[in-house]
């Protein structure tokens, strides 16, 4: 307030002040351009990549190797971060507890990439709030398809945290056309018997009641071709109950244990051909404790499904 009053009384001071502010802004902009990644010296670029991706300074050997490759052109500066990304150190660097959601997302991307090629696909609850291409495509499903149907609730029927205003109908993607159908996944009557190669339910099966889940699985079995496959990932109730007494999402109706989910799948005529845990709970989970650092840190697919945060399974229609 004092500065403002002084500037108001003395025009020359006011003019000088504004020139100073402008000069500082221009200097800051110049400095920002000067320290941009593509302009800094090669050694600084290497240090920045190590600091950001590995949380440390480069060792002498690593610094020397990267600088030599940059100098000879065998490594481009724009690929420097990717060279570190391919290291065991980066691959095994744990996510911090605050980024548990990001850690789970990374594991789900691995699971999606492991799914089989399919011509006709149904994705139950597969809306992606940030992309019209849908969750399977955005999570990294790699194979071309003839058509992929996303079955999701109309926007007004979704929980507020999943609501979107758009009504997408058909979206062209590099893999094939994605077509939207807005209704409950409990009702798959719009699909013919034995007409679908792959059905996927990613973080959606827990949003229907156990009774509705039985109907969903019966319908999935009906629409799958002989030998067709059903894949799903869903929270593991054994771990989520250690985390907190209530469901981890306000829209969840149930959170299954692996034994409960496996029984449901098999009773629907689906044979579990492989199962994984995503985000292993670590030694604490084996002792009946929830350790957020372990769950976030052990990202990816694990054999110990019972003590992992997410259940992931691929099933085959073997009964007709």
C-alpha positions as CSV (number, residue, x, y, z in Angstrom):
1,X,0.0,0.0,0.0
2,X,2.9,2.4,0.8
3,X,4.5,1.7,-2.5
4,X,1.3,2.3,-4.4
5,X,0.7,5.6,-2.6
6,X,4.3,6.8,-3.3
7,X,4.0,5.9,-7.0
8,X,0.8,7.7,-7.2
9,X,2.4,10.9,-5.9
10,X,5.5,10.8,-8.0
11,X,5.0,10.2,-11.8
12,X,8.8,9.8,-12.5
13,X,9.1,7.1,-9.8
14,X,6.0,5.4,-11.2
15,X,7.5,5.4,-14.7
16,X,10.9,4.1,-13.4
17,X,9.1,1.3,-11.5
18,X,7.2,0.1,-14.5
19,X,10.4,0.1,-16.6
20,X,12.0,-2.0,-13.9
21,X,9.1,-4.5,-13.7
22,X,9.2,-4.8,-17.5
23,X,12.9,-5.4,-17.6
24,X,12.7,-8.1,-14.9
25,X,9.9,-9.8,-16.9
26,X,12.0,-9.7,-20.1
27,X,15.0,-11.0,-18.2
28,X,13.0,-13.9,-16.8
29,X,11.7,-14.8,-20.3
30,X,15.2,-14.7,-21.7
31,X,16.4,-16.9,-18.9
32,X,13.6,-19.4,-19.4
33,X,14.6,-19.7,-23.1
34,X,18.2,-20.0,-22.2
35,X,17.7,-22.9,-19.9
36,X,15.2,-24.9,-22.1
37,X,16.3,-28.5,-22.5
38,X,17.2,-28.2,-26.2
39,X,19.5,-25.2,-25.6
40,X,21.5,-26.3,-22.5
41,X,25.0,-27.9,-22.8
42,X,25.0,-31.6,-23.4
43,X,26.3,-32.3,-19.9
44,X,23.5,-30.3,-18.3
45,X,20.9,-32.2,-20.4
46,X,22.3,-35.5,-19.2
47,X,22.2,-34.3,-15.6
48,X,18.6,-33.1,-16.0
49,X,17.4,-36.4,-17.3
50,X,19.2,-38.3,-14.5
51,X,17.8,-36.0,-11.9
52,X,14.2,-36.1,-13.2
53,X,14.0,-39.8,-14.1
54,X,16.3,-41.5,-11.6
55,X,16.3,-38.9,-8.8
56,X,20.1,-38.7,-8.7
57,X,23.2,-37.2,-10.4
58,X,24.8,-39.3,-13.1
59,X,27.7,-41.4,-12.2
60,X,31.0,-40.7,-14.0
61,X,30.7,-43.7,-16.3
62,X,27.1,-42.9,-17.2
63,X,27.8,-39.3,-17.9
64,X,30.8,-40.1,-20.0
65,X,28.9,-42.8,-22.0
66,X,26.0,-40.5,-22.8
67,X,28.1,-37.5,-23.7
68,X,30.2,-39.7,-26.1
69,X,27.1,-41.1,-27.8
70,X,25.6,-37.6,-28.1
71,X,28.8,-36.3,-29.6
72,X,29.0,-39.1,-32.2
73,X,25.4,-38.9,-33.1
74,X,24.6,-42.5,-32.0
75,X,22.2,-41.0,-29.5
76,X,19.9,-38.0,-30.2
77,X,19.2,-35.5,-27.5
78,X,15.5,-36.1,-27.9
79,X,16.1,-39.8,-27.2
80,X,18.2,-39.3,-24.1
81,X,15.3,-39.7,-21.7
82,X,14.2,-42.9,-23.5
83,X,17.7,-44.4,-23.1
84,X,17.3,-44.0,-19.3
85,X,13.7,-45.2,-19.4
86,X,15.0,-48.5,-20.8
87,X,17.4,-49.1,-17.8
88,X,16.7,-51.6,-15.0
89,X,17.1,-48.8,-12.5
90,X,14.3,-46.8,-14.0
91,X,12.1,-49.8,-14.5
92,X,12.4,-50.8,-10.9
93,X,12.2,-47.3,-9.4
94,X,9.1,-47.5,-7.1
95,X,6.2,-45.1,-7.4
96,X,5.8,-43.1,-4.1
97,X,2.6,-43.7,-2.1
98,X,1.0,-40.4,-3.2
99,X,1.0,-41.8,-6.8
100,X,-0.7,-45.1,-6.1
101,X,-3.3,-44.3,-8.8
102,X,-0.5,-43.7,-11.4
103,X,1.2,-46.9,-10.3
104,X,-2.0,-48.9,-10.8
105,X,-2.6,-47.3,-14.2
106,X,0.9,-48.4,-15.3
107,X,0.1,-52.0,-14.3
108,X,-3.2,-51.9,-16.1
109,X,-1.5,-50.7,-19.2
110,X,0.8,-53.8,-19.0
111,X,-2.3,-56.1,-18.6
112,X,-4.1,-54.5,-21.6
113,X,-1.1,-55.0,-23.8
114,X,-1.1,-58.7,-22.8
115,X,-4.6,-59.3,-24.1
116,X,-5.0,-61.4,-27.3
117,X,-5.8,-60.1,-30.8
118,X,-9.5,-60.0,-31.5
119,X,-11.7,-58.9,-34.4
120,X,-14.8,-57.9,-32.6
121,X,-14.5,-56.6,-29.0
122,X,-16.9,-55.4,-26.3
123,X,-15.5,-53.1,-23.6
124,X,-17.8,-52.9,-20.6
125,X,-17.6,-49.4,-19.0
126,X,-14.8,-48.4,-21.4
127,X,-15.4,-44.7,-21.6
128,X,-12.2,-42.7,-21.3
129,X,-12.9,-39.2,-19.9
130,X,-10.0,-37.7,-21.8
131,X,-10.2,-39.4,-25.1
132,X,-13.0,-40.5,-27.5
133,X,-10.9,-43.5,-28.5
134,X,-11.9,-45.2,-25.2
135,X,-10.0,-47.0,-22.5
136,X,-8.7,-50.0,-24.3
137,X,-7.0,-48.0,-27.1
138,X,-5.7,-45.4,-24.7
139,X,-4.3,-48.0,-22.2
140,X,-2.3,-49.5,-25.0
141,X,-4.2,-52.4,-26.7
142,X,-2.0,-53.0,-29.7
143,X,-3.9,-55.0,-32.2
144,X,-6.1,-53.9,-35.1
145,X,-9.8,-54.8,-34.8
146,X,-12.8,-54.8,-37.1
147,X,-15.0,-53.0,-34.5
148,X,-14.8,-52.3,-30.8
149,X,-18.1,-51.6,-28.9
150,X,-18.0,-49.6,-25.7
151,X,-21.0,-50.2,-23.5
152,X,-21.4,-47.6,-20.8
153,X,-24.2,-45.9,-18.9
154,X,-25.8,-42.7,-20.2
155,X,-24.1,-39.7,-18.7
156,X,-27.0,-38.9,-16.4
157,X,-27.0,-42.4,-14.9
158,X,-23.3,-42.4,-14.0
159,X,-21.9,-41.4,-10.6
160,X,-20.8,-37.7,-10.6
161,X,-17.1,-38.6,-10.6
162,X,-17.5,-40.5,-13.9
163,X,-20.0,-38.2,-15.6
164,X,-19.3,-36.7,-19.0
165,X,-21.6,-34.6,-21.1
166,X,-20.8,-35.9,-24.5
167,X,-22.7,-38.7,-26.3
168,X,-20.1,-40.3,-28.6
169,X,-21.4,-42.6,-31.3
170,X,-18.5,-43.7,-33.5
171,X,-14.9,-42.8,-33.4
172,X,-12.2,-43.7,-36.0
173,X,-8.9,-44.8,-34.4
174,X,-5.7,-46.2,-36.0
175,X,-6.7,-49.7,-34.8
176,X,-10.3,-49.6,-36.1
177,X,-13.7,-48.1,-35.4
178,X,-14.9,-47.6,-31.8
179,X,-18.7,-47.6,-31.5
180,X,-20.6,-46.5,-28.3
181,X,-23.7,-48.0,-26.9
182,X,-25.3,-46.3,-23.9
183,X,-27.0,-48.7,-21.5
184,X,-26.2,-50.9,-18.5
185,X,-23.7,-53.7,-19.0
186,X,-26.2,-56.0,-17.4
187,X,-28.2,-55.8,-20.6
188,X,-26.2,-57.1,-23.6
189,X,-29.2,-58.2,-25.6
190,X,-28.1,-56.0,-28.5
191,X,-25.3,-58.4,-29.3
192,X,-26.0,-61.7,-31.0
193,X,-25.1,-65.1,-29.6
194,X,-21.5,-66.2,-30.3
195,X,-20.7,-62.9,-32.1
196,X,-17.8,-61.5,-30.1
197,X,-14.2,-62.5,-29.8
198,X,-13.1,-60.6,-26.7
199,X,-15.0,-58.9,-23.9
200,X,-13.1,-56.7,-21.5
201,X,-14.3,-55.2,-18.1
202,X,-11.7,-52.8,-16.8
203,X,-12.5,-51.5,-13.3
204,X,-16.2,-51.8,-14.0
205,X,-17.4,-55.2,-12.7
206,X,-17.3,-53.9,-9.1
207,X,-19.9,-51.2,-10.0
208,X,-22.7,-53.7,-10.3
209,X,-24.2,-55.8,-7.5
210,X,-23.2,-59.5,-7.1
211,X,-26.6,-60.5,-8.5
212,X,-26.2,-58.2,-11.5
213,X,-22.6,-59.5,-11.9
214,X,-24.0,-63.0,-12.4
215,X,-26.2,-61.7,-15.1
216,X,-23.3,-59.9,-16.8
217,X,-21.2,-63.1,-16.8
218,X,-24.1,-65.1,-18.2
219,X,-24.5,-62.6,-21.0
220,X,-20.8,-62.4,-21.6
221,X,-20.7,-66.2,-22.0
222,X,-23.7,-66.0,-24.4
223,X,-22.2,-63.4,-26.8
224,X,-18.7,-64.9,-26.9
225,X,-17.7,-67.1,-29.8
226,X,-16.6,-70.7,-28.8
227,X,-13.0,-70.1,-27.6
228,X,-13.7,-66.4,-27.1
229,X,-12.1,-64.7,-24.2
230,X,-13.2,-62.5,-21.3
231,X,-10.7,-60.3,-19.5
232,X,-11.3,-58.2,-16.4
233,X,-9.4,-56.3,-13.7
234,X,-11.1,-55.2,-10.5
235,X,-10.0,-54.3,-6.9
236,X,-9.1,-57.1,-4.6
237,X,-11.4,-57.0,-1.5
238,X,-8.8,-58.7,0.6
239,X,-6.4,-55.7,0.2
240,X,-9.0,-53.0,0.0
241,X,-10.5,-54.1,3.4
242,X,-7.0,-53.8,4.9
243,X,-6.8,-50.3,3.5
244,X,-10.1,-49.1,4.9
245,X,-13.4,-50.6,6.2
246,X,-15.6,-49.0,3.4
247,X,-15.3,-49.5,-0.3
248,X,-12.5,-47.5,-1.9
249,X,-14.8,-45.9,-4.4
250,X,-18.3,-44.4,-3.5
251,X,-19.8,-46.0,-6.6
252,X,-18.6,-49.6,-5.9
253,X,-21.2,-52.2,-5.1
254,X,-18.8,-55.0,-4.2
255,X,-15.0,-55.7,-4.0
256,X,-14.3,-59.4,-4.5
257,X,-11.6,-61.6,-3.2
258,X,-9.8,-63.7,-5.7
259,X,-11.6,-66.9,-4.4
260,X,-15.0,-65.2,-4.8
261,X,-14.3,-63.9,-8.2
262,X,-12.8,-67.2,-9.5
263,X,-15.9,-69.1,-8.3
264,X,-18.2,-66.6,-10.1
265,X,-16.3,-66.9,-13.4
266,X,-16.2,-70.7,-13.3
267,X,-19.9,-70.9,-12.4
268,X,-20.6,-68.9,-15.5
269,X,-18.9,-71.5,-17.7
270,X,-15.7,-69.4,-18.1
271,X,-12.3,-71.2,-17.6
272,X,-9.6,-69.0,-16.1
273,X,-6.6,-69.4,-18.4
274,X,-4.3,-67.0,-16.6
275,X,-4.5,-64.7,-13.6
276,X,-2.3,-61.9,-12.2
277,X,-2.2,-59.5,-9.3
278,X,-1.5,-55.9,-10.1
279,X,0.4,-53.9,-7.5
280,X,1.6,-56.5,-5.1
281,X,1.0,-55.6,-1.4
282,X,4.5,-56.8,-0.3
283,X,5.5,-58.5,3.0
284,X,3.0,-56.3,4.9
285,X,0.1,-57.8,3.0
286,X,1.4,-61.3,3.8
287,X,1.1,-60.3,7.5
288,X,-2.4,-58.8,7.1
289,X,-1.3,-55.2,6.9
290,X,-1.8,-52.5,4.2
291,X,1.4,-50.7,3.3
292,X,0.8,-47.9,0.8
293,X,4.5,-47.6,0.0
294,X,4.6,-51.3,-1.0
295,X,1.4,-51.3,-3.0
296,X,2.5,-48.2,-4.9
297,X,6.1,-49.4,-5.2
298,X,5.3,-52.9,-6.6
299,X,3.7,-51.7,-9.9
300,X,2.9,-54.2,-12.6
301,X,1.9,-57.9,-12.9
302,X,2.6,-60.3,-10.1
303,X,2.0,-64.1,-9.5
304,X,0.7,-63.6,-6.0
305,X,-2.8,-62.5,-6.9
306,X,-4.3,-63.0,-3.4
307,X,-2.0,-60.3,-1.9
308,X,-2.2,-57.8,-4.8
309,X,-4.3,-54.7,-4.9
310,X,-6.0,-55.5,-8.3
311,X,-7.3,-58.8,-9.5
312,X,-6.7,-59.4,-13.2
313,X,-7.8,-62.5,-15.1
314,X,-8.3,-63.8,-18.7
315,X,-10.9,-66.5,-19.2
316,X,-11.9,-68.7,-22.1
317,X,-15.4,-69.8,-23.1
318,X,-15.0,-73.5,-23.0
319,X,-18.6,-74.7,-22.2
320,X,-21.4,-74.2,-24.7
